[in-house]
Amino acid sequence: MEELNPNVKLAIEAAARSLGRSEQCRFSLEQKLLKKEFDDETIKTALDYLESKKYLDDARYASSWIRSHCAFKPRGSIRLVKELCARGVSRQIASQAVKDYFETADEEELCRLALNKLICKNKNDKNLIKSLADNGFSYKIIQKVLKEKKVSENAS
């Protein structure tokens, strides 16, 4: 780091402080450094340095964000990719992180959890489908989960 100019060092320190508080993606750090009035070249050099040292990693951020987000709000793959992209993560990285997450998590089970929450809010069937789709679940998964719900209701 000794060969870096003083402005780049200041940008690295500012970004590192932010990374010390929580995992960040490149885009969000770039926005924070722009607000601190660092120039584009300084920001690029600082963030490239942090990536080279593995302090900054969009794939790691995406995985962490998905795990923490889904713990409180059951979401489907479509919505997760969309939200990560809105946070500045590339579609490729977002899609891979979501794919990796659903290798161990059951999207149908998340859909069931979301459905139960919506039922508690007294949503009717038409609104259930729309709400589940808004939460990023595919129509195929929604239909399967709703069909299971109706079968279990009829059995009781």
C-alpha beads as a LAMMPS data file, in Angstrom:
LAMMPS data file: protein, C-alpha beads

156 atoms
155 bonds

1 atom types
1 bond types

-500.0 500.0 xlo xhi
-500.0 500.0 ylo yhi
-500.0 500.0 zlo zhi

Masses

1 110.0

Atoms # bond

1 1 1 0.000 0.000 0.000
2 1 1 3.046 2.268 0.344
3 1 1 3.178 2.933 -3.440
4 1 1 -0.399 4.293 -3.507
5 1 1 -1.004 8.019 -3.514
6 1 1 -2.350 9.674 -0.351
7 1 1 -5.883 10.190 -1.749
8 1 1 -6.162 6.516 -2.655
9 1 1 -4.983 5.578 0.840
10 1 1 -7.671 7.828 2.355
11 1 1 -10.318 6.255 0.116
12 1 1 -9.146 2.754 1.072
13 1 1 -9.326 3.669 4.764
14 1 1 -12.829 5.142 4.398
15 1 1 -14.055 2.071 2.492
16 1 1 -12.377 -0.292 4.979
17 1 1 -14.161 1.439 7.882
18 1 1 -17.462 0.854 6.118
19 1 1 -16.549 -2.774 5.402
20 1 1 -15.651 -3.183 9.066
21 1 1 -19.243 -2.381 10.008
22 1 1 -20.892 -4.692 7.487
23 1 1 -20.391 -6.565 4.229
24 1 1 -20.743 -4.172 1.289
25 1 1 -20.934 -4.462 -2.469
26 1 1 -18.667 -2.493 -4.777
27 1 1 -21.495 -0.227 -5.943
28 1 1 -22.516 0.843 -2.425
29 1 1 -18.912 1.591 -1.463
30 1 1 -18.465 3.542 -4.667
31 1 1 -21.529 5.649 -3.794
32 1 1 -20.239 6.276 -0.270
33 1 1 -16.837 7.360 -1.567
34 1 1 -18.443 9.647 -4.145
35 1 1 -20.341 11.352 -1.306
36 1 1 -16.988 11.903 0.401
37 1 1 -15.930 13.663 -2.825
38 1 1 -13.225 11.270 -3.980
39 1 1 -12.694 11.341 -7.745
40 1 1 -13.620 8.406 -9.985
41 1 1 -10.045 7.229 -10.599
42 1 1 -9.201 7.301 -6.881
43 1 1 -12.346 5.308 -6.092
44 1 1 -11.633 2.736 -8.805
45 1 1 -8.046 2.270 -7.610
46 1 1 -9.116 1.987 -3.956
47 1 1 -11.874 -0.538 -4.672
48 1 1 -9.654 -2.565 -7.005
49 1 1 -7.073 -2.711 -4.198
50 1 1 -9.695 -3.889 -1.673
51 1 1 -10.922 -6.542 -4.116
52 1 1 -7.363 -7.748 -4.737
53 1 1 -6.936 -8.215 -0.974
54 1 1 -10.344 -10.007 -0.741
55 1 1 -11.793 -7.374 1.598
56 1 1 -14.411 -6.529 -1.007
57 1 1 -16.276 -9.278 -2.825
58 1 1 -19.688 -8.843 -4.466
59 1 1 -20.327 -12.599 -4.508
60 1 1 -19.682 -12.851 -0.764
61 1 1 -21.888 -9.781 -0.179
62 1 1 -24.712 -11.298 -2.266
63 1 1 -24.581 -14.608 -0.369
64 1 1 -24.537 -12.855 2.991
65 1 1 -27.373 -10.515 2.029
66 1 1 -29.566 -13.401 0.826
67 1 1 -29.040 -15.435 4.001
68 1 1 -29.839 -12.548 6.316
69 1 1 -32.726 -11.239 4.211
70 1 1 -34.480 -14.602 3.828
71 1 1 -34.235 -15.269 7.552
72 1 1 -36.884 -12.576 8.127
73 1 1 -38.680 -12.231 4.797
74 1 1 -39.295 -15.368 2.764
75 1 1 -38.563 -14.448 -0.848
76 1 1 -38.372 -16.357 -4.082
77 1 1 -35.449 -16.460 -6.480
78 1 1 -36.936 -13.910 -8.885
79 1 1 -37.297 -11.242 -6.203
80 1 1 -33.891 -11.959 -4.664
81 1 1 -32.092 -11.486 -7.990
82 1 1 -34.054 -8.297 -8.635
83 1 1 -33.241 -6.837 -5.222
84 1 1 -29.533 -7.667 -5.479
85 1 1 -29.369 -6.064 -8.919
86 1 1 -31.078 -2.974 -7.488
87 1 1 -28.267 -2.832 -4.923
88 1 1 -25.682 -2.726 -7.687
89 1 1 -24.685 -6.387 -7.847
90 1 1 -24.303 -7.713 -11.390
91 1 1 -27.086 -9.988 -12.649
92 1 1 -24.577 -12.822 -13.139
93 1 1 -23.286 -12.641 -9.555
94 1 1 -26.820 -12.212 -8.159
95 1 1 -28.149 -15.186 -10.126
96 1 1 -25.271 -17.401 -9.025
97 1 1 -25.671 -16.403 -5.367
98 1 1 -29.401 -17.161 -5.508
99 1 1 -28.741 -20.479 -7.232
100 1 1 -26.174 -21.379 -4.555
101 1 1 -28.589 -20.385 -1.782
102 1 1 -31.369 -22.585 -3.130
103 1 1 -29.044 -25.588 -3.271
104 1 1 -29.472 -25.774 0.511
105 1 1 -32.709 -23.841 1.043
106 1 1 -36.085 -25.072 -0.148
107 1 1 -37.846 -22.405 -2.224
108 1 1 -41.154 -24.236 -1.848
109 1 1 -40.790 -24.143 1.916
110 1 1 -40.083 -20.410 1.784
111 1 1 -43.205 -20.029 -0.346
112 1 1 -45.204 -21.954 2.281
113 1 1 -43.879 -19.624 4.996
114 1 1 -44.796 -16.573 2.925
115 1 1 -48.240 -18.073 2.249
116 1 1 -48.863 -18.640 5.959
117 1 1 -47.903 -15.046 6.730
118 1 1 -50.269 -13.802 4.044
119 1 1 -53.112 -16.017 5.283
120 1 1 -52.667 -14.486 8.739
121 1 1 -53.227 -11.113 7.048
122 1 1 -56.545 -12.443 5.668
123 1 1 -55.590 -12.266 1.987
124 1 1 -58.037 -13.902 -0.427
125 1 1 -56.870 -16.455 -3.025
126 1 1 -56.482 -13.902 -5.822
127 1 1 -54.426 -11.623 -3.584
128 1 1 -52.406 -14.594 -2.314
129 1 1 -51.214 -15.431 -5.811
130 1 1 -50.347 -11.807 -6.571
131 1 1 -48.556 -11.323 -3.237
132 1 1 -46.555 -14.536 -3.613
133 1 1 -45.580 -13.545 -7.156
134 1 1 -44.571 -10.091 -5.868
135 1 1 -42.374 -11.896 -3.341
136 1 1 -40.529 -13.523 -6.233
137 1 1 -41.969 -17.006 -6.292
138 1 1 -42.570 -18.579 -9.681
139 1 1 -46.115 -19.361 -10.752
140 1 1 -45.228 -23.066 -10.799
141 1 1 -44.165 -23.034 -7.125
142 1 1 -47.155 -20.885 -6.123
143 1 1 -49.587 -23.299 -7.785
144 1 1 -47.960 -26.302 -6.123
145 1 1 -48.035 -24.744 -2.663
146 1 1 -51.634 -23.546 -3.048
147 1 1 -52.697 -26.983 -4.277
148 1 1 -51.037 -28.604 -1.220
149 1 1 -52.851 -26.112 1.019
150 1 1 -56.234 -26.958 -0.503
151 1 1 -55.558 -30.717 -0.228
152 1 1 -54.619 -30.386 3.432
153 1 1 -57.698 -28.221 4.119
154 1 1 -59.957 -30.796 2.454
155 1 1 -58.364 -33.606 4.444
156 1 1 -59.072 -31.876 7.753

Bonds

1 1 1 2
2 1 2 3
3 1 3 4
4 1 4 5
5 1 5 6
6 1 6 7
7 1 7 8
8 1 8 9
9 1 9 10
10 1 10 11
11 1 11 12
12 1 12 13
13 1 13 14
14 1 14 15
15 1 15 16
16 1 16 17
17 1 17 18
18 1 18 19
19 1 19 20
20 1 20 21
21 1 21 22
22 1 22 23
23 1 23 24
24 1 24 25
25 1 25 26
26 1 26 27
27 1 27 28
28 1 28 29
29 1 29 30
30 1 30 31
31 1 31 32
32 1 32 33
33 1 33 34
34 1 34 35
35 1 35 36
36 1 36 37
37 1 37 38
38 1 38 39
39 1 39 40
40 1 40 41
41 1 41 42
42 1 42 43
43 1 43 44
44 1 44 45
45 1 45 46
46 1 46 47
47 1 47 48
48 1 48 49
49 1 49 50
50 1 50 51
51 1 51 52
52 1 52 53
53 1 53 54
54 1 54 55
55 1 55 56
56 1 56 57
57 1 57 58
58 1 58 59
59 1 59 60
60 1 60 61
61 1 61 62
62 1 62 63
63 1 63 64
64 1 64 65
65 1 65 66
66 1 66 67
67 1 67 68
68 1 68 69
69 1 69 70
70 1 70 71
71 1 71 72
72 1 72 73
73 1 73 74
74 1 74 75
75 1 75 76
76 1 76 77
77 1 77 78
78 1 78 79
79 1 79 80
80 1 80 81
81 1 81 82
82 1 82 83
83 1 83 84
84 1 84 85
85 1 85 86
86 1 86 87
87 1 87 88
88 1 88 89
89 1 89 90
90 1 90 91
91 1 91 92
92 1 92 93
93 1 93 94
94 1 94 95
95 1 95 96
96 1 96 97
97 1 97 98
98 1 98 99
99 1 99 100
100 1 100 101
101 1 101 102
102 1 102 103
103 1 103 104
104 1 104 105
105 1 105 106
106 1 106 107
107 1 107 108
108 1 108 109
109 1 109 110
110 1 110 111
111 1 111 112
112 1 112 113
113 1 113 114
114 1 114 115
115 1 115 116
116 1 116 117
117 1 117 118
118 1 118 119
119 1 119 120
120 1 120 121
121 1 121 122
122 1 122 123
123 1 123 124
124 1 124 125
125 1 125 126
126 1 126 127
127 1 127 128
128 1 128 129
129 1 129 130
130 1 130 131
131 1 131 132
132 1 132 133
133 1 133 134
134 1 134 135
135 1 135 136
136 1 136 137
137 1 137 138
138 1 138 139
139 1 139 140
140 1 140 141
141 1 141 142
142 1 142 143
143 1 143 144
144 1 144 145
145 1 145 146
146 1 146 147
147 1 147 148
148 1 148 149
149 1 149 150
150 1 150 151
151 1 151 152
152 1 152 153
153 1 153 154
154 1 154 155
155 1 155 156
